[in-house]
Amino acid sequence: MHIAIIGNGIAGITAARFIRKLSDHKITVISAETDHFFSRTALMYVYMGHMRYEDTKPYEDWFWTKNRIDLKRAYVEKVDAKGKTLYFKGGEEMSFDKLIIATGSKPNKFGWPGQDLNRVQGMYSYQDLEGMEAASKDLKQAVIVGGGLIGIEMAEMFHSRHIPVTFLVREKSYWSGVLPAEESEMINRHILESGIDLRLETELKEIHDDGSGNACATTTNKGDKIDCQFVGLTAGVSPNIKFLEGSGIETARGVSANEYLQTNFPDIYAIGDCVQLTNPPAGRRPIEAIWYVGRMMGETVAHNICGKPIKYQPTTWFNSAKFFEIEYQVYGTVLAKAPENHQSIYWEHPDGRKSIRVVYDAENGTVIGFNLMGIRYRSEVCLKWIEEATSVEKVLENLGIANFDPEFYDEYEKEVVKVYNSQTGKNIKLKSRRGLTGALNFLKAKMSV
């Protein structure tokens, strides 16, 4: 059986690896982006000089031949789902027995005048990195549109080369649709402290042409004209599925797929950023463009293709990112606008660059989420507490267990407990280091079962 996989990101490559572990089927991974799989989240560090491109590849180039995974550098222009045939740019064709669509995302464009000019782009692909590199040689000013994670990464990339950046965010506060108000305000301050011209409640209206097809300025909805030689479009991403038009494969915003990641064709599957689940698990979105989601989907689809059917059932939500120097971790349910039964214990360091938020259900007292800024907690501990519906008071008593490495990092768990006691009038006490060691060993033993 021949399995074709379109896309060599984390979803497609995980699928290929697990199919090989489970079978001897012929596997072909197709990508027009690069010859080999690389860590997409590491691209910014190549631009910043912290890594070389070859350092972003998790596997040596010989890995693919050794594991009998064929790699094809090509662009798929058309899919004949009924005829089980792929048509490549240039006229070549390839037949398949089963197909996995793992084509990821593309930057959103909203019809702005000038959005297709030269030096106007997002930051998603290796080609985007090359575009930023080429534009940076004589770049005096950049404008970035959109207040999400990709936007702040792009701002940090330019900032690392002392290129002035104006950051247009249409919301009243940075990433306010995801972050609670206190954390969002913290990042506002940090962006400004880093020397970025942050303009909140400001939208792009037009990108101007210098007469040669290059961007030379932007105009905002407030009438401000900003001279620039580069415009970063980072107002979110959407599934990269245009090539599926006319294929017969059902799509909405993304490729429609069931709980087995199967499309309306039984031998065609979709995974990663490009899939839209028709019946997503409770509490999850139909489209989740997150690295770990792609990885889990890749493993799931491999089992389904190899005759070991399992439903896609993601683990408790978690994510991590970095806002310049402030690291961010979230586990479980932490909403920007929380319902009445979601209570928060929020502590913020006097330096304004660190915070801990513990969210619990006021009706039953169980912990449901953690939000961390500038502080690391152990993922396995936080996730275990959430998945076992641990009481918030038990969590607070043992909060030191979550501390990533108390030998090298300051501890702030006592302050978090004080906030809870102040809010509730109770007298919860943090366990001693000796007691925490025993609790951690007990928790590790449970996780190993």
C-alpha positions in Angstrom: 0.0 0.0 0.0 1.2 3.5 -0.9 0.5 6.3 1.6 1.1 9.8 0.3 1.4 12.7 2.9 1.2 16.3 1.7 3.1 18.5 4.1 6.3 17.9 6.0 5.5 19.8 9.2 5.1 18.2 12.6 1.8 16.6 11.8 2.8 15.0 8.5 6.2 13.8 9.8 4.7 12.4 13.0 2.3 10.5 10.8 5.1 9.1 8.6 7.2 8.1 11.6 4.4 6.2 13.3 3.2 4.6 10.1 6.7 3.2 9.7 6.7 2.0 13.3 3.4 0.2 12.7 3.8 -1.1 9.2 6.0 -1.7 6.1 3.8 0.4 3.8 5.4 2.6 1.2 5.4 6.2 2.5 6.0 9.4 0.4 6.1 12.8 2.1 5.6 15.7 -0.3 6.5 19.3 0.3 7.3 22.3 -1.8 8.7 24.2 1.2 12.0 22.4 2.1 13.8 19.1 1.4 13.7 18.1 5.1 11.5 18.5 8.1 12.5 21.4 10.4 11.3 23.0 13.6 9.0 25.8 12.4 9.1 27.5 15.8 12.9 27.8 15.6 12.9 29.9 12.4 13.0 33.1 14.3 16.3 32.0 16.0 17.9 31.5 12.6 17.2 35.1 11.7 18.4 36.3 15.2 21.7 34.4 14.7 21.2 32.0 17.6 20.9 28.9 15.3 21.8 27.7 11.9 19.1 26.3 9.6 20.7 22.8 9.9 20.3 23.1 13.7 16.5 23.3 13.3 16.3 19.8 11.8 15.4 17.2 14.5 16.6 14.3 12.3 19.8 13.8 10.3 19.3 13.7 6.5 20.1 10.0 6.4 17.2 9.3 8.8 14.6 9.2 6.0 16.4 6.7 3.8 17.2 4.5 6.7 13.5 4.4 7.7 12.3 4.0 4.2 10.4 7.3 4.1 10.6 8.8 0.6 10.8 12.6 0.4 9.6 14.5 -2.7 10.1 18.2 -3.2 7.0 19.2 -5.3 4.0 21.4 -5.2 0.6 19.7 -5.4 -1.7 21.7 -7.6 -4.7 19.4 -7.7 -6.1 16.3 -6.0 -8.3 13.7 -7.8 -9.9 12.1 -4.7 -11.9 9.5 -6.7 -9.1 8.6 -9.0 -6.6 8.7 -6.1 -4.1 10.8 -8.0 -2.0 13.9 -7.2 -1.1 16.4 -9.9 2.1 18.4 -9.4 3.1 21.7 -10.7 5.1 20.9 -13.8 2.8 18.1 -15.0 4.0 15.1 -13.0 1.4 12.8 -11.4 1.5 10.4 -8.5 -1.1 7.7 -7.5 -1.8 6.8 -3.9 -3.8 4.2 -2.0 -4.3 6.4 1.1 -3.7 10.1 1.4 -3.0 12.3 4.4 -3.5 16.1 4.0 -1.2 18.0 6.4 -0.6 21.3 4.6 -0.7 23.6 7.6 -1.7 27.2 7.6 -1.2 30.4 5.6 -1.2 34.0 6.9 -4.6 35.7 6.8 -5.2 38.6 4.3 -8.3 40.7 4.6 -8.4 42.5 1.3 -6.2 45.4 2.3 -5.1 47.6 -0.7 -1.5 46.8 -1.4 -1.5 43.5 0.5 0.2 41.7 -2.5 3.1 44.1 -2.9 6.7 43.1 -2.5 8.0 43.1 1.0 4.5 42.4 2.4 4.3 38.9 4.0 3.6 36.8 7.0 6.1 34.6 9.0 5.2 31.0 8.7 7.3 29.2 6.1 11.0 28.9 5.3 10.4 31.1 2.3 9.0 33.8 4.7 12.3 33.6 6.6 14.2 34.1 3.3 11.9 37.0 2.4 12.6 38.7 5.8 16.3 38.1 5.4 16.4 39.6 1.9 14.3 42.7 3.0 16.4 43.4 6.0 19.6 44.4 4.2 18.4 48.0 3.7 15.4 48.0 6.0 14.9 51.2 8.0 11.4 50.7 9.4 8.9 47.8 9.6 5.2 47.8 10.3 3.6 44.6 11.8 -0.1 44.1 11.6 -1.9 41.8 14.1 -1.5 41.2 17.9 -0.8 37.5 18.1 2.1 35.3 18.8 3.6 35.4 15.2 3.4 39.2 15.3 5.4 39.5 18.5 8.0 37.0 17.2 8.4 39.0 14.1 8.8 42.2 16.2 11.5 40.5 18.3 13.3 39.3 15.1 13.6 42.8 13.7 14.4 44.3 17.1 17.3 41.9 17.4 18.9 43.7 14.4 17.9 47.2 15.7 15.3 47.7 13.0 12.5 50.0 14.3 9.1 48.4 14.5 5.6 49.8 14.6 3.1 47.2 15.9 -0.5 47.7 15.0 -3.0 45.9 17.3 -6.7 46.5 16.7 -7.7 45.4 20.2 -7.6 47.6 23.3 -4.8 45.4 24.7 -2.3 42.9 23.3 -3.8 39.4 22.7 -6.7 40.3 24.9 -8.9 37.7 23.3 -6.7 35.0 24.9 -4.9 36.5 27.9 -6.7 37.7 31.0 -6.5 41.5 31.5 -3.6 41.5 33.9 -1.3 39.3 31.8 -2.3 41.2 28.6 -1.4 44.6 30.3 1.9 43.1 31.4 2.8 42.3 27.8 1.7 45.8 26.7 4.3 47.2 29.1 7.0 44.8 28.1 6.5 45.5 24.4 6.9 49.2 25.0 9.8 48.8 27.4 11.5 46.8 24.6 11.4 49.8 22.3 8.5 48.8 20.1 6.1 51.4 18.9 2.9 49.6 20.1 -0.3 51.2 18.8 -3.4 49.7 20.3 -6.9 50.0 18.9 -5.2 50.7 15.5 -5.9 48.9 12.2 -4.3 48.7 8.9 -6.2 50.6 6.2 -3.8 50.6 3.2 -0.3 49.6 2.1 1.3 52.1 -0.4 3.3 51.3 -3.5 6.6 53.0 -4.2 5.9 52.8 -7.9 8.0 49.7 -8.4 5.7 47.2 -6.7 7.3 47.5 -3.3 5.7 48.6 0.0 6.8 52.0 1.0 4.2 53.1 3.7 1.1 52.2 5.5 -2.0 54.2 6.4 -4.0 53.3 9.6 -7.7 53.6 10.3 -6.8 56.7 12.3 -5.3 58.4 9.3 -1.7 58.1 10.3 0.8 57.4 7.5 3.8 55.4 8.5 6.8 55.2 6.2 8.2 51.7 6.0 9.9 49.2 3.7 8.4 46.0 5.1 4.9 45.1 6.3 4.3 41.9 8.3 0.9 40.5 8.1 0.4 38.5 11.3 -3.4 38.9 11.9 -3.8 35.1 12.4 -3.6 32.2 10.1 -6.1 30.0 8.2 -6.0 26.5 6.8 -3.9 26.1 3.6 -6.4 24.2 1.5 -7.0 26.2 -1.7 -5.4 23.5 -3.8 -8.3 21.1 -2.9 -10.9 23.1 -4.8 -12.7 20.8 -7.2 -11.3 17.7 -5.6 -14.6 16.6 -4.1 -13.1 16.6 -0.6 -15.5 18.4 1.7 -14.1 21.6 3.3 -15.4 24.5 5.4 -12.7 26.8 6.8 -10.5 23.7 6.9 -10.7 20.2 5.6 -13.8 18.6 7.2 -12.9 15.4 9.1 -14.5 13.2 11.7 -13.2 11.9 15.1 -10.9 9.5 13.2 -9.5 12.4 11.2 -11.1 10.9 8.1 -12.7 13.0 5.3 -15.7 12.2 3.2 -13.4 9.8 1.3 -12.6 6.8 3.4 -9.0 6.6 2.3 -8.2 10.4 2.7 -7.4 11.9 6.1 -6.5 15.4 7.3 -4.4 16.5 10.3 -2.8 19.5 11.9 -3.5 23.1 11.2 -5.5 22.4 8.0 -8.2 20.2 9.5 -11.6 21.3 10.8 -13.2 18.7 13.1 -16.9 18.2 12.4 -17.4 17.0 16.0 -14.5 18.4 18.1 -14.0 17.0 21.7 -15.7 18.8 24.5 -14.1 22.1 25.3 -12.0 22.2 22.1 -12.2 24.2 18.9 -12.8 22.7 15.5 -9.5 24.2 14.3 -6.4 24.3 16.6 -3.2 25.5 14.9 -0.9 24.3 17.7 2.3 22.3 17.4 1.3 19.6 19.9 -2.1 19.2 18.3 -0.4 18.4 15.0 1.8 15.9 16.7 -1.1 14.1 18.5 -3.1 14.0 15.3 -0.1 12.6 13.4 0.1 9.7 15.8 -3.6 9.1 15.8 -4.0 9.0 12.0 -1.1 6.5 11.7 -3.0 4.1 13.9 -6.1 4.5 11.9 -4.4 4.0 8.6 -2.6 0.9 9.9 -5.8 -0.8 10.9 -5.7 0.0 14.6 -8.6 2.6 14.8 -8.6 5.1 17.6 -10.5 8.4 18.0 -8.6 11.6 18.2 -8.8 12.5 21.9 -6.4 15.4 22.8 -4.9 15.7 26.2 -5.6 18.7 28.5 -5.0 22.0 26.7 -1.5 23.4 27.1 0.6 25.9 25.2 3.8 27.9 25.6 5.4 30.9 24.0 7.7 33.8 24.6 7.0 37.5 24.6 10.6 38.9 24.2 12.1 38.0 27.6 8.9 36.8 29.2 8.2 33.1 28.9 4.5 32.0 28.9 2.9 28.7 29.9 -0.8 27.8 30.1 -2.4 24.6 31.2 -6.0 23.8 31.2 -8.8 26.4 31.1 -7.7 30.0 31.5 -10.1 32.3 29.7 -9.7 36.0 28.9 -13.3 36.6 30.0 -14.0 34.0 32.6 -17.5 33.0 33.6 -18.7 33.6 37.2 -17.8 30.1 38.4 -14.2 30.5 37.3 -12.3 32.0 40.2 -8.7 33.1 40.0 -5.8 33.3 42.4 -3.5 35.9 40.7 -0.1 37.0 42.0 2.2 39.4 40.2 5.8 40.1 41.1 6.6 43.8 41.9 8.9 43.9 38.9 5.9 43.5 36.6 7.4 40.7 34.6 6.3 37.6 36.5 2.9 36.3 37.5 1.1 33.1 38.6 -2.6 32.5 38.0 -4.4 29.5 39.4 -7.9 29.1 38.1 -10.5 26.9 40.0 -14.1 26.1 39.8 -15.9 27.9 42.6 -18.8 25.4 42.6 -16.7 22.3 43.4 -13.3 23.8 44.4 -11.3 21.9 41.8 -8.4 23.4 39.9 -9.0 23.9 36.2 -6.1 26.0 34.9 -2.7 27.6 35.3 -1.3 30.7 33.6 2.4 31.5 34.1 4.4 34.5 33.0 8.1 34.6 33.5 8.0 31.5 35.7 8.2 27.8 34.8 6.1 25.1 36.3 6.3 21.4 35.6 3.9 20.4 32.9 3.3 16.9 34.2 2.4 18.2 37.6 0.0 20.9 36.4 -1.7 18.6 33.9 -2.0 15.8 36.5 -3.7 18.1 39.0 -6.2 19.3 36.3 -6.9 15.8 35.0 -7.6 14.4 38.4 -9.8 17.3 39.4 -7.6 18.1 42.4 -9.0 20.5 45.0 -7.5 24.0 44.8 -6.5 23.9 48.5 -4.6 20.6 48.0 -2.9 22.1 45.0 -1.9 25.2 47.0 -0.6 23.1 49.9 1.6 21.3 47.4 2.3 24.1 44.9 6.0 23.8 45.5 6.0 20.5 43.6 5.3 22.4 40.4 8.3 24.6 40.8 10.5 23.8 37.8 13.9 23.9 39.6 14.0 25.6 43.0 17.7 25.2 43.1 18.2 27.8 40.3 14.9 29.7 40.3 13.3 31.8 42.9 10.2 30.4 44.6 6.9 32.4 44.9 4.5 29.8 46.0 4.1 31.3 49.5 2.9 34.6 47.9 0.3 32.7 45.8 -1.0 31.0 49.0 -1.2 34.3 50.7 -3.4 35.7 47.9 -5.8 32.8 48.3 -5.9 33.2 52.1 -6.6 36.9 51.7 -9.4 36.2 49.2 -11.1 33.5 51.3 -10.2 34.2 54.9 -8.7 30.7 55.2 -5.3 29.7 56.5 -3.9 27.3 53.9 -0.2 26.6 54.5 2.4 25.6 52.0 4.0 22.3 52.9 7.7 22.2 53.8 10.4 21.3 51.3 10.7 17.9 53.0 7.0 17.2 52.8 6.9 18.4 49.2 9.7 15.9 48.3 7.5 13.0 49.5 4.5 14.4 47.7 6.5 14.7 44.4 7.8 11.1 44.7 4.2 9.9 45.3 2.9 11.9 42.2 5.7 10.5 40.0 4.9 7.0 41.1 1.2 7.6 40.1 2.2 9.0 36.7 4.4 6.0 36.0 1.5 3.5 36.5 
